[in-house]
Amino acid sequence: MMSHCTLCIHGHFYQPPRVDPFTNKIPQEFGAAPHSNWTEKIYYQCYKPNADLGNFGKMSFNIGSTLFSWLDKHHPETVRQIVEQENHIFQKTGVSNAMAHPYFHMIFPLASQRDKDTMLLWGIRDYEFRFGHKPAGLWLPETAVDLSSLEALVNHGISYTILAPWQAVDEHIDTTQAYRVALENGKEISVFFYNRYLSSEISFNPSASENADIFVNDWLIPQIEFFDQEKEEIFMGTSDGELYGHHMPFREKFLSHLLDGAVEARNIINTFPDLWLRDHPPTIIMHIQENTSWSCHHGIERWRDVCGDAPTATWKKPLRNFLNALCDAIDGVYERQLIDLIHDPWALRNKYVEVLLENQSQDEIIQSNRKVDFDDSQLRLIKILLQAQFERLRMLSSDAWFFYDLDRIEPLNALKYAAHTVSLVEKATGIDTSENLISVIAEARSEISSVTGDIYFLGFLKKFEQAGN
């Protein structure tokens, strides 16, 4: 029975952007001792030990670009280990065990088409730059999905993604198979729906992952016996990558033995999504539940309004409305200022990822896209507006809405990034893009401190103006 069964463990590795735009560094963070900040603490608990054990060559994984960028700057030796482990798999099998990720952790069904395209172009380019080849799969932030998001993935060369089982229309879906999701113009994408039971037990039941051999015998084998239909099957367990060593200590060792000893002993094959698709192209069409995610059973409400997980978080809607309106205002200024100078201002924004990767300078990408000759003041204008676009995209990271109160580092960072982009646009053009929007963010109020969003935002804005940023 076991010979036709395979196991895939996927880890979603991600940290929100914690960089303070005033200093361009992560500040000292409470609770991170003996380390200076949480990203550094999680590095020593999770990223480094998993790399040292070779787990990035055993599991399916994705790493958010903001985390990869931080790792590359502070711990390049670990990045080299991760890349070498993935490259070994790619050279051995011809496919990768790593998935790409949009550059910022943006909720795709709530993003504009233009932002989707930029985030995919930046994220895919980041993947190519690090691993040396194109990605086949891409992990959507919070697995938040709608058909337009899947169409965007396909349009950018992505062939598969992973979703939660409740994101399928069929509530009794057989998660041991991959499926085809039909899109417009005859296009389609392959989708895996992970095993809910295995994923939940790994993520939330510490006793399940104390011993890899017991896990196989008491958790995995019963699932195989339950689903067994005399056909080849894939059993996929999915969780945050930080589970392995950070959320649950020593689980990096559990993962290591699970994937190169415990399953092998029971004649179960360890696999990856793209390897499975190569040998088992999906034939069954499945429809998805649009505007759903893996981390909120109320669809995508968590990131735009109150929901059952945070019924009193009335600050979320005005924060979303404020940032969306600010995006529109900033984009209007950006396009009007650049339209006579640059062939395609939005293609230039897409090209900005080369600057982030330190692969090209701002001067190089601007000069290669210029429509006319321009002077130093116009060049300075373009550079500042490009930096403003970076901050304007960063402020939409999903973390701002994930928790329960406005007075937390995540939403306050979003307001810092918003203030920075407003300050940059005003510095370049003299236009205050937030002028008519303060009443919107004033409707957001912290339950903890009773401070409203306009107080936070205007305080950050004043600080940027004083600093001359």
N, C-alpha and C positions, 0 to 999 in steps of 0.2 A: 504493500500500500504506500509506503513512504517514498518509494523511488520516483514517483511523479510529483512530489510536493517540493515547493521552494519557499524560502523565507526571504523577505526583504525588510530591512529596518532602515527607515529614513529619518534623518535628523535635520531639523530646520535651525540653523545657527544664525543668530541675529542679535544685535544690540542697537538700541535707538541712538540717534545722534545726541551725544551728551556734551558736545563741544560748546563752550560759552563763546558767542561771537565777539564779545568784548576782548577776550584774551586769545581766542583761537585754541584754547586748551580745555581739557576736562577739569573742572574745579575739584577741590577736596570734597568728598562726599561722605555724609554721615553713614555709619554702619559698614564702611568698606575696610576698616582697619584689619590687618596691619598695612593694607595697601591704600593708596591715595584716592582711588575711585573704584566704582563697581566693575567697570570693564576690566581693569587690571586684576581685581580680585577673581573674577570669573575666568580670566585667562589662566591663572595658576590652578584653579580648581577644575577647569574643564578643557579649554582649548589646547593647552600644552600637554596635559597627560593623555588626551585622546590622540594627539599627533605622535607623542612618544611611543604609544602602544600600536601605532599603525592603523588606527580605527578608520581613518579617512580613506584607506584602501580596502575596507571590509564592508562599509555601509554605503547606502545611498545618502547623499547630503546636498545641501545648498548653504552658502554663506552669504549673508547680506553684504552689499558693497560697502556700507559704512563701517561694518565690522572688519571686512577685509582690508580696507584702507587703514584703519587704526592698527591692525596687526602688522601690516607691511611697514608702518612707520616705527612701531615700538618693539616688535618681535619678528623681524624678517626671517630669522632662522626657522620659526614655526611655520611661516608661510611657505618656505622652501620645502619643509617636510610634507605639508598638505598637498602641494602641487606635485611633488615627486610620487606620492602615494596614488594620486589620481592618474598621473601620467603612466604609471606602471599598469594600472587597469586598462587604460586606453590603448596602450601598445600591445597588451596581451590579448584583448578581446575585440578591439576595433570600435568599441563604444565606451562612453564615460559613465562613471557612477556619480558624477556631480551634475547638479542642475543649476541653471542661472537664476537670477533674482532681479527684479526691478531695482534701479539704483537706490531710490528711497522707498521706505516701507509704506507706500501709498495705497489706500483702499481703491482698487481699480474701478468698481462700479460707480464710485463717487467722483472719479477723475474725468477731466475733459479728454477728448480723443487726442488732442495735441500733447497733453501731459502724459497720456498712456504711451504715445509714440516715443517721446523723449526719455521716459523712464526705462522703456524696453531697450532703446538704442544704447543708452548709457550702461544699463545693466549687462546687456549682451556683450558690449565692447569690453567692459570690465572683466567679464568671464574670459573672453578671448585673450585679452592681454595677459592674464595670469596663467591660464592653462594651456594656451598655445593652439587652441582649436575651437570650433564653434560648438555651442551647446545644442542638445536635442530637446531637453526638457527645461521648464521654467516653473519655479514655485511662486504662486501668487501670494502677496502679503495677506495673512489671515485666511488664506484660500478664498478670499472674497471674490465672487465671480458673477458675471452675466455674459450673455452671448457676445456682446461687443468686445468684451475683454478677451474672450477666447479667439475671436476673429483677429484682434490685434496681435495675439501671440503667433497665430499662423502666418499673418502678413509679415512677421519679422523672422520667419524661418523656424519657429518652435513647433515640435511635433507632438509633445505630450505634456501633461501636467498631472498633479495629484489633488484629489478633493476628498472631503469627508463623505461618508455614505449617505448622510441625510441631505446632501446636496444633489442627489439623484432624484428624479421624479418617482421612480419605483422604490418605495420604502422597503421592499423585501429584496433589494438587489443582491446578487451573488457577487461578493467582493473578491472572490478568488480569480476573477477574470478582468481583463482590461476591456474597455468599450470605445466605440466611435461616437463622437458627438458631431452631428451634422450642422454645418454653418452655411451662410449665404454663398451664392455663386458656386455651388458644388464643392466647397471646401469642407474639411473636417479635421478634427484633432483627436488624438487618443487620450483617454482619461482613465486613471486608476482611482478607485474609491477604496480607501484603506479599511482594514479590519477594525471595526469599532471596539470590539472587546479587547483584542490584544493591545491596541493603542492606549485605551483607557487604563488597563492594568499596568502597563509599563509606565505610564505618565503619573498615575495617582495612587497606586497601591505599592508601597515600598517593599512589602513582603514578596511581591511577584518577581522582583529583580534582585533579590538577595543572592540567588544561586542560579547560574545559567543552566545547569543540568536539570535542576528541579523545574525551572521555568519551561524547558522543553517538554518534560514529562507531564507536568501538571497543568500547564496553561496552553502550550502550543499543540501537543498531540490531541487533546480533546477537541480543539477547533478543527484539526485535520479530519478527525473521525466524524465530526458533525457535518462537515461540508463534503466529505468524500463522495464523488460522483463518477469514479472511474475515468477521470480526465486530469490532465495536468493542471495544477492549481498554484497560484501565488498567494501567500499569506503576508500581508503588509502591515507592519506596525510603524506608526508615525508619531513623532513627538517633537517638542523643542529639543534642539541639540544640547542645550544647557542642562537638561535633565542629567546627562551622563557626567557626573562629578560635581556639579554645582547645586542643582535642586536636590539631588540625592547623592551623597558622598559615595565614592568608590564604584559608582555604576559604570564608569569607563572600563573597569576591569571586568564587570559583568558583560558588557557589550563585546569586549575583545574575545572572551572565552566563548560567548554565545555564537559568534559568527565564524570562528575558526576551530572550534572543538566540539561544542555541545550539539550543534545541529548535524555536524558531520558524523558524529557517533550514532545518530539515529537515521542516517541515510537521507537527510533533508539537505537540499542544495541551497546555498546562499546565493542570492542573485540581486540584480539591479533593474530598475524599470526599463531602461533602453535595451538591456540584454534580453529581458523577457519579450519585449516587443519585436526584437529581431527574429526570434524563433516562434513567436505566437502572435502574429498580427491580428488585431481584434476584428471581429466580424459583426458583432451585435451593436446596433445603434441604441444609445441611451440619451434621454433628454435630461437636462439639468434644471434644478430649482434656481432660478435667477435671484440675484441679490441675497445670497446666503454666504455663510462663512463657517470655518471650523471652530471658532472660539466664542461665538454668540448664537444661541438658538433662536434669536429674534431677528434673524437675517443680518442686515448691516446697520440696524438702528443704533447699535452701540457707538457708532462713529458719526452720528449726525443728530441724535435726539435721545430722549429718555427711552429706556427699555426695561424689561423685567430684571435684567442684571444690575441696573442702576436707575431705579424708578424716580429718584429725587434729583438726578443730575441734569437739572434744567439749564445749566450753563453750556451744555454741549451744542445745542442748536444755535444759539447766538455766536458761539465761537466758529462753528462751521460756516454760518452765513457771513460773518465778518471776513474770514479768510478767503472765501469764495469771491466776495465782492472786491476784496483787495487784489486778488489775482486778476480779475477783469480790468481793474483800473491800471494796474502795473503793466499788464500786457498791452493795453491801448497805448500807453506812453512809449513802451519799448518799440512797438511797431511803427508808430508815427515818427519817432526820432531816427529810426534806422532805415526806413523804407527807401530813402533817397541815397543812402550810403552803401547799403549791403544788398546783394542780389536777392537773398532770401534770409530775413532775420531769424526765422525759425529753424532753418537748416544750420545757421550759425550757432544757435543755442544747442542743437543736437551735437554739433562738432565740439562743444565745450568740454565734453568728456575727455578729449585728448589732453586738455590742460589739467584736468583733475588727475589724470594718470601720469602727468609730467612727461608725456610723450611728445607734445608740441607746446609752444608758447602761445599766449594770447595774441601777440603780434602776428605769428604765423597763421593762425586760423582766421584772423580778421583780414589780413592782406590777401589770403587766398579766396576770400569771399567778397571782396570789395567791388562795388559797382563803379565808383569814381575815385579819383585821388582826393584825399582829405588831409587836413592839417593836424597838428598835435592835439589841439583842443577837441577835435572830432574823434580822434583815436582814443583819447582819454574818456570821452563820453561813452563810446561803445564798450570799453573795458569795464566801466563802472556799472553800466546797465546789464552786462553779462553776469557780473558778480551779483547784482540784484536778482537776476533770474535764478541763480543757484539758491539763494536764500529763500526766494519765493516758492521754489519747489521743496526745499527742505522743511519749510514750515507746515507742509501738509502730511508729514509722517504720521502714521496712524496712532502712534503712542500718545499723542495729545488727548485723545478721546477714550483711551482704553480703561482708565481707572475712574474713580468715583468723585473726585473733587478737582476744582480748578486750581487750588493752591497746592500743586504738586510740580515737581521738576519738569515733567513731560509737557503739560499744557503751557507752563510758564516759558519753557524753551521755545515752543511754537510762537508765543507772543514776542519773545526776544528776536527770533528770526524774522518775524513780520515787521517789527520795529526797525530792524537792520535794513531790510529791503526798502522800506519807506524812506529811511534816512539816506540810503544810497541813491535812490531815484531823485529825491529832492536835491541832493548834493550835485547830481549831474545835470538836472534840468530846471530846478527851482519849483517843481510841481509837487505839492503835498497830496499824494494819492489816498491818504487816510482821512482827509479833511471832512468829508461828508459821511464817514462811516463810524465815527466815535460812538454815536448813539446806539449802534448795533451791538458793539462789544460791551457797552455799558449794561446790557441786559444779562450778561453772564456774571454770576455771583458765586463766590466760594461759600460753601456751607460751613467750612471750618473757621475762616477768618472774617467772613462777610464782606471782604474786599471785592469790588467789581472789576471786570476785565479792563475797562477803560483806564482805571488807576494804574494797573500793572503796565498796560501797553504804553500809556503816555509817560510813565516813569522811565521805561526802557528807552523810549524815543528821545526823551530829554538827555539821557545819559549818552546816547550815540551822538547827538548834536553837540554836546559839550566836548566829547572826545574827538570830534571832527571826522568820524567814520562815515 
